[in-house]
Amino acid sequence: DYAAVGALMPLLAWRFVFITYDVVRAAVINTEDLLRWSLIPVMAGFVLNVALCAWLIPLHGLHGAVAASLTSYFVSTFLVDLTHPG
């Protein structure tokens, strides 16, 4: 009955990596007074997650939702920070 929920395990495992990095990033954001900059990764992750979910869930179901979430976590946590000029 619960076999489909096994697809959520990668999401649950990897989110701790992103949460750990985000805790450190939040300390830097507060220390460097970059609160306006912090909205950009959040909005990028939100928009990307909604778009990917709309595209992948009809095609792949729960696996598509996991892929969309992990991709948006990666983009909002790592890739957007690389674009910061400082």
N, CA, C and O atoms as a GROMACS GRO file, in nm:
protein
  344
    1ASP      N    1   0.080  -0.121   0.000
    1ASP     CA    2   0.000   0.000   0.000
    1ASP      C    3   0.084   0.127   0.000
    1ASP      O    4   0.044   0.229  -0.055
    2TYR      N    5   0.202   0.120   0.062
    2TYR     CA    6   0.284   0.239   0.078
    2TYR      C    7   0.406   0.242  -0.015
    2TYR      O    8   0.497   0.322   0.007
    3ALA      N    9   0.410   0.158  -0.115
    3ALA     CA   10   0.526   0.150  -0.204
    3ALA      C   11   0.547   0.281  -0.280
    3ALA      O   12   0.661   0.320  -0.305
    4ALA      N   13   0.440   0.348  -0.317
    4ALA     CA   14   0.455   0.473  -0.393
    4ALA      C   15   0.520   0.583  -0.310
    4ALA      O   16   0.583   0.673  -0.365
    5VAL      N   17   0.506   0.576  -0.179
    5VAL     CA   18   0.564   0.678  -0.092
    5VAL      C   19   0.717   0.664  -0.088
    5VAL      O   20   0.786   0.759  -0.050
    6GLY      N   21   0.769   0.551  -0.127
    6GLY     CA   22   0.914   0.532  -0.133
    6GLY      C   23   0.982   0.630  -0.226
    6GLY      O   24   1.101   0.658  -0.210
    7ALA      N   25   0.909   0.683  -0.323
    7ALA     CA   26   0.965   0.783  -0.414
    7ALA      C   27   0.997   0.912  -0.341
    7ALA      O   28   1.078   0.992  -0.389
    8LEU      N   29   0.935   0.935  -0.227
    8LEU     CA   30   0.962   1.056  -0.149
    8LEU      C   31   1.090   1.048  -0.068
    8LEU      O   32   1.138   1.151  -0.020
    9MET      N   33   1.146   0.932  -0.052
    9MET     CA   34   1.264   0.917   0.032
    9MET      C   35   1.384   0.999  -0.017
    9MET      O   36   1.452   1.060   0.066
   10PRO      N   37   1.413   1.005  -0.148
   10PRO     CA   38   1.523   1.092  -0.191
   10PRO      C   39   1.498   1.239  -0.155
   10PRO      O   40   1.591   1.310  -0.117
   11LEU      N   41   1.376   1.281  -0.166
   11LEU     CA   42   1.343   1.420  -0.131
   11LEU      C   43   1.366   1.444   0.017
   11LEU      O   44   1.423   1.545   0.056
   12LEU      N   45   1.322   1.351   0.099
   12LEU     CA   46   1.339   1.366   0.243
   12LEU      C   47   1.487   1.362   0.284
   12LEU      O   48   1.529   1.434   0.374
   13ALA      N   49   1.564   1.279   0.217
   13ALA     CA   50   1.706   1.269   0.250
   13ALA      C   51   1.784   1.391   0.204
   13ALA      O   52   1.864   1.446   0.279
   14TRP      N   53   1.761   1.434   0.081
   14TRP     CA   54   1.837   1.546   0.026
   14TRP      C   55   1.796   1.681   0.082
   14TRP      O   56   1.876   1.775   0.078
   15ARG      N   57   1.677   1.694   0.134
   15ARG     CA   58   1.637   1.825   0.183
   15ARG      C   59   1.720   1.867   0.303
   15ARG      O   60   1.735   1.987   0.330
   16PHE      N   61   1.774   1.771   0.377
   16PHE     CA   62   1.861   1.805   0.490
   16PHE      C   63   1.991   1.869   0.444
   16PHE      O   64   2.046   1.955   0.513
   17VAL      N   65   2.041   1.828   0.328
   17VAL     CA   66   2.161   1.892   0.271
   17VAL      C   67   2.130   2.038   0.242
   17VAL      O   68   2.208   2.126   0.276
   18PHE      N   69   2.017   2.062   0.178
   18PHE     CA   70   1.981   2.199   0.142
   18PHE      C   71   1.948   2.282   0.265
   18PHE      O   72   1.982   2.400   0.271
   19ILE      N   73   1.882   2.222   0.362
   19ILE     CA   74   1.848   2.296   0.485
   19ILE      C   75   1.975   2.334   0.561
   19ILE      O   76   1.985   2.445   0.613
   20THR      N   77   2.072   2.244   0.567
   20THR     CA   78   2.197   2.274   0.635
   20THR      C   79   2.269   2.389   0.568
   20THR      O   80   2.319   2.480   0.635
   21TYR      N   81   2.275   2.387   0.437
   21TYR     CA   82   2.338   2.496   0.364
   21TYR      C   83   2.260   2.626   0.383
   21TYR      O   84   2.319   2.733   0.397
   22ASP      N   85   2.128   2.618   0.384
   22ASP     CA   86   2.046   2.737   0.400
   22ASP      C   87   2.062   2.801   0.538
   22ASP      O   88   2.049   2.923   0.550
   23VAL      N   89   2.089   2.722   0.640
   23VAL     CA   90   2.112   2.779   0.774
   23VAL      C   91   2.238   2.865   0.772
   23VAL      O   92   2.238   2.976   0.826
   24VAL      N   93   2.343   2.816   0.710
   24VAL     CA   94   2.466   2.893   0.698
   24VAL      C   95   2.443   3.016   0.613
   24VAL      O   96   2.489   3.125   0.646
   25ARG      N   97   2.372   3.000   0.502
   25ARG     CA   98   2.344   3.113   0.414
   25ARG      C   99   2.260   3.218   0.485
   25ARG      O  100   2.280   3.338   0.464
   26ALA      N  101   2.167   3.176   0.569
   26ALA     CA  102   2.085   3.272   0.644
   26ALA      C  103   2.170   3.354   0.740
   26ALA      O  104   2.145   3.473   0.760
   27ALA      N  105   2.271   3.291   0.799
   27ALA     CA  106   2.361   3.365   0.888
   27ALA      C  107   2.438   3.471   0.809
   27ALA      O  108   2.456   3.583   0.856
   28VAL      N  109   2.483   3.435   0.690
   28VAL     CA  110   2.555   3.532   0.606
   28VAL      C  111   2.462   3.643   0.562
   28VAL      O  112   2.501   3.760   0.562
   29ILE      N  113   2.341   3.610   0.524
   29ILE     CA  114   2.244   3.710   0.481
   29ILE      C  115   2.217   3.810   0.593
   29ILE      O  116   2.212   3.930   0.568
   30ASN      N  117   2.201   3.761   0.714
   30ASN     CA  118   2.176   3.851   0.827
   30ASN      C  119   2.300   3.933   0.861
   30ASN      O  120   2.288   4.052   0.891
   31THR      N  121   2.417   3.872   0.858
   31THR     CA  122   2.540   3.942   0.892
   31THR      C  123   2.573   4.050   0.790
   31THR      O  124   2.614   4.160   0.827
   32GLU      N  125   2.556   4.019   0.664
   32GLU     CA  126   2.592   4.112   0.556
   32GLU      C  127   2.477   4.204   0.515
   32GLU      O  128   2.492   4.284   0.423
   33ASP      N  129   2.363   4.192   0.582
   33ASP     CA  130   2.246   4.274   0.552
   33ASP      C  131   2.203   4.261   0.405
   33ASP      O  132   2.192   4.360   0.333
   34LEU      N  133   2.181   4.137   0.364
   34LEU     CA  134   2.142   4.106   0.227
   34LEU      C  135   1.998   4.057   0.219
   34LEU      O  136   1.967   3.969   0.139
   35LEU      N  137   1.910   4.114   0.299
   35LEU     CA  138   1.772   4.064   0.303
   35LEU      C  139   1.700   4.080   0.169
   35LEU      O  140   1.621   3.995   0.130
   36ARG      N  141   1.727   4.189   0.100
   36ARG     CA  142   1.664   4.204  -0.033
   36ARG      C  143   1.714   4.098  -0.128
   36ARG      O  144   1.636   4.044  -0.208
   37TRP      N  145   1.842   4.067  -0.122
   37TRP     CA  146   1.897   3.964  -0.210
   37TRP      C  147   1.835   3.828  -0.179
   37TRP      O  148   1.820   3.746  -0.270
   38SER      N  149   1.799   3.802  -0.055
   38SER     CA  150   1.747   3.671  -0.018
   38SER      C  151   1.612   3.641  -0.082
   38SER      O  152   1.574   3.524  -0.090
   39LEU      N  153   1.541   3.742  -0.128
   39LEU     CA  154   1.414   3.718  -0.196
   39LEU      C  155   1.433   3.654  -0.334
   39LEU      O  156   1.346   3.581  -0.381
   40ILE      N  157   1.544   3.683  -0.397
   40ILE     CA  158   1.566   3.631  -0.533
   40ILE      C  159   1.574   3.478  -0.534
   40ILE      O  160   1.505   3.416  -0.614
   41PRO      N  161   1.656   3.414  -0.449
   41PRO     CA  162   1.657   3.268  -0.450
   41PRO      C  163   1.522   3.206  -0.413
   41PRO      O  164   1.482   3.103  -0.469
   42VAL      N  165   1.453   3.268  -0.319
   42VAL     CA  166   1.323   3.214  -0.277
   42VAL      C  167   1.223   3.220  -0.393
   42VAL      O  168   1.154   3.122  -0.421
   43MET      N  169   1.218   3.333  -0.460
   43MET     CA  170   1.124   3.348  -0.572
   43MET      C  171   1.164   3.259  -0.689
   43MET      O  172   1.078   3.202  -0.756
   44ALA      N  173   1.295   3.247  -0.716
   44ALA     CA  174   1.341   3.160  -0.825
   44ALA      C  175   1.303   3.015  -0.797
   44ALA      O  176   1.256   2.945  -0.887
   45GLY      N  177   1.324   2.970  -0.674
   45GLY     CA  178   1.286   2.833  -0.639
   45GLY      C  179   1.137   2.810  -0.647
   45GLY      O  180   1.092   2.705  -0.693
   46PHE      N  181   1.060   2.907  -0.602
   46PHE     CA  182   0.914   2.895  -0.606
   46PHE      C  183   0.863   2.885  -0.749
   46PHE      O  184   0.786   2.795  -0.782
   47VAL      N  185   0.906   2.978  -0.833
   47VAL     CA  186   0.858   2.980  -0.972
   47VAL      C  187   0.902   2.854  -1.045
   47VAL      O  188   0.824   2.793  -1.118
   48LEU      N  189   1.028   2.814  -1.024
   48LEU     CA  190   1.076   2.693  -1.090
   48LEU      C  191   1.002   2.569  -1.043
   48LEU      O  192   0.970   2.482  -1.123
   49ASN      N  193   0.975   2.559  -0.914
   49ASN     CA  194   0.904   2.442  -0.861
   49ASN      C  195   0.762   2.433  -0.917
   49ASN      O  196   0.718   2.326  -0.956
   50VAL      N  197   0.692   2.545  -0.920
   50VAL     CA  198   0.556   2.543  -0.974
   50VAL      C  199   0.557   2.504  -1.122
   50VAL      O  200   0.476   2.423  -1.166
   51ALA      N  201   0.650   2.562  -1.198
   51ALA     CA  202   0.657   2.530  -1.342
   51ALA      C  203   0.693   2.384  -1.366
   51ALA      O  204   0.632   2.317  -1.449
   52LEU      N  205   0.793   2.336  -1.293
   52LEU     CA  206   0.833   2.196  -1.311
   52LEU      C  207   0.725   2.099  -1.265
   52LEU      O  208   0.705   1.995  -1.328
   53CYS      N  209   0.657   2.131  -1.156
   53CYS     CA  210   0.548   2.045  -1.110
   53CYS      C  211   0.436   2.039  -1.213
   53CYS      O  212   0.380   1.933  -1.241
   54ALA      N  213   0.402   2.154  -1.269
   54ALA     CA  214   0.297   2.157  -1.371
   54ALA      C  215   0.336   2.074  -1.493
   54ALA      O  216   0.250   2.017  -1.560
   55TRP      N  217   0.464   2.066  -1.522
   55TRP     CA  218   0.512   1.993  -1.638
   55TRP      C  219   0.536   1.845  -1.606
   55TRP      O  220   0.497   1.758  -1.685
   56LEU      N  221   0.598   1.816  -1.492
   56LEU     CA  222   0.643   1.679  -1.465
   56LEU      C  223   0.540   1.590  -1.396
   56LEU      O  224   0.540   1.469  -1.418
   57ILE      N  225   0.453   1.646  -1.314
   57ILE     CA  226   0.357   1.562  -1.243
   57ILE      C  227   0.261   1.490  -1.339
   57ILE      O  228   0.236   1.371  -1.320
   58PRO      N  229   0.206   1.557  -1.440
   58PRO     CA  230   0.120   1.481  -1.532
   58PRO      C  231   0.194   1.370  -1.607
   58PRO      O  232   0.134   1.268  -1.643
   59LEU      N  233   0.324   1.389  -1.630
   59LEU     CA  234   0.401   1.288  -1.703
   59LEU      C  235   0.452   1.175  -1.614
   59LEU      O  236   0.451   1.059  -1.654
   60HIS      N  237   0.497   1.209  -1.493
   60HIS     CA  238   0.567   1.110  -1.410
   60HIS      C  239   0.508   1.092  -1.270
   60HIS      O  240   0.559   1.013  -1.192
   61GLY      N  241   0.403   1.164  -1.238
   61GLY     CA  242   0.337   1.148  -1.109
   61GLY      C  243   0.425   1.190  -0.993
   61GLY      O  244   0.486   1.297  -0.996
   62LEU      N  245   0.431   1.107  -0.890
   62LEU     CA  246   0.506   1.138  -0.769
   62LEU      C  247   0.655   1.156  -0.797
   62LEU      O  248   0.720   1.240  -0.735
   63HIS      N  249   0.709   1.077  -0.889
   63HIS     CA  250   0.851   1.091  -0.924
   63HIS      C  251   0.878   1.227  -0.987
   63HIS      O  252   0.984   1.286  -0.965
   64GLY      N  253   0.784   1.278  -1.064
   64GLY     CA  254   0.798   1.411  -1.122
   64GLY      C  255   0.798   1.520  -1.016
   64GLY      O  256   0.870   1.618  -1.027
   65ALA      N  257   0.714   1.502  -0.913
   65ALA     CA  258   0.710   1.599  -0.804
   65ALA      C  259   0.841   1.601  -0.726
   65ALA      O  260   0.890   1.707  -0.688
   66VAL      N  261   0.899   1.483  -0.704
   66VAL     CA  262   1.028   1.475  -0.634
   66VAL      C  263   1.137   1.540  -0.718
   66VAL      O  264   1.217   1.617  -0.665
   67ALA      N  265   1.140   1.511  -0.848
   67ALA     CA  266   1.241   1.571  -0.935
   67ALA      C  267   1.226   1.723  -0.940
   67ALA      O  268   1.326   1.794  -0.936
   68ALA      N  269   1.104   1.771  -0.947
   68ALA     CA  270   1.080   1.916  -0.949
   68ALA      C  271   1.126   1.981  -0.820
   68ALA      O  272   1.188   2.088  -0.823
   69SER      N  273   1.096   1.919  -0.709
   69SER     CA  274   1.135   1.977  -0.580
   69SER      C  275   1.286   1.978  -0.562
   69SER      O  276   1.343   2.079  -0.520
   70LEU      N  277   1.352   1.868  -0.594
   70LEU     CA  278   1.497   1.864  -0.580
   70LEU      C  279   1.566   1.962  -0.673
   70LEU      O  280   1.666   2.024  -0.636
   71THR      N  281   1.514   1.975  -0.794
   71THR     CA  282   1.572   2.071  -0.888
   71THR      C  283   1.555   2.214  -0.839
   71THR      O  284   1.649   2.293  -0.846
   72SER      N  285   1.438   2.246  -0.790
   72SER     CA  286   1.416   2.383  -0.742
   72SER      C  287   1.497   2.411  -0.615
   72SER      O  288   1.545   2.523  -0.596
   73TYR      N  289   1.513   2.311  -0.528
   73TYR     CA  290   1.600   2.328  -0.411
   73TYR      C  291   1.742   2.358  -0.455
   73TYR      O  292   1.806   2.450  -0.404
   74PHE      N  293   1.792   2.280  -0.552
   74PHE     CA  294   1.928   2.298  -0.599
   74PHE      C  295   1.949   2.437  -0.660
   74PHE      O  296   2.048   2.504  -0.631
   75VAL      N  297   1.856   2.477  -0.743
   75VAL     CA  298   1.868   2.608  -0.808
   75VAL      C  299   1.861   2.720  -0.706
   75VAL      O  300   1.944   2.811  -0.709
   76SER      N  301   1.764   2.716  -0.616
   76SER     CA  302   1.748   2.826  -0.522
   76SER      C  303   1.858   2.827  -0.415
   76SER      O  304   1.891   2.933  -0.363
   77THR      N  305   1.913   2.712  -0.383
   77THR     CA  306   2.014   2.706  -0.278
   77THR      C  307   2.154   2.732  -0.332
   77THR      O  308   2.231   2.805  -0.268
   78PHE      N  309   2.190   2.676  -0.447
   78PHE     CA  310   2.327   2.686  -0.495
   78PHE      C  311   2.343   2.778  -0.617
   78PHE      O  312   2.427   2.868  -0.615
   79LEU      N  313   2.266   2.756  -0.721
   79LEU     CA  314   2.291   2.827  -0.845
   79LEU      C  315   2.262   2.976  -0.838
   79LEU      O  316   2.337   3.056  -0.894
   80VAL      N  317   2.157   3.014  -0.770
   80VAL     CA  318   2.124   3.157  -0.762
   80VAL      C  319   2.230   3.231  -0.682
   80VAL      O  320   2.261   3.346  -0.712
   81ASP      N  321   2.286   3.167  -0.580
   81ASP     CA  322   2.391   3.232  -0.501
   81ASP      C  323   2.516   3.259  -0.584
   81ASP      O  324   2.589   3.353  -0.556
   82LEU      N  325   2.540   3.179  -0.685
   82LEU     CA  326   2.656   3.201  -0.771
   82LEU      C  327   2.643   3.328  -0.855
   82LEU      O  328   2.743   3.380  -0.905
   83THR      N  329   2.522   3.378  -0.870
   83THR     CA  330   2.502   3.498  -0.951
   83THR      C  331   2.517   3.627  -0.870
   83THR      O  332   2.514   3.736  -0.926
   84HIS      N  333   2.533   3.613  -0.740
   84HIS     CA  334   2.548   3.734  -0.655
   84HIS      C  335   2.684   3.798  -0.685
   84HIS      O  336   2.786   3.728  -0.686
   85PRO      N  337   2.686   3.928  -0.709
   85PRO     CA  338   2.812   3.993  -0.745
   85PRO      C  339   2.917   3.992  -0.634
   85PRO      O  340   3.036   4.000  -0.662
   86GLY      N  341   2.873   3.983  -0.507
   86GLY     CA  342   2.969   3.986  -0.396
   86GLY      C  343   3.014   3.849  -0.362
   86GLY      O  344   3.096   3.832  -0.272
   0.00000   0.00000   0.00000
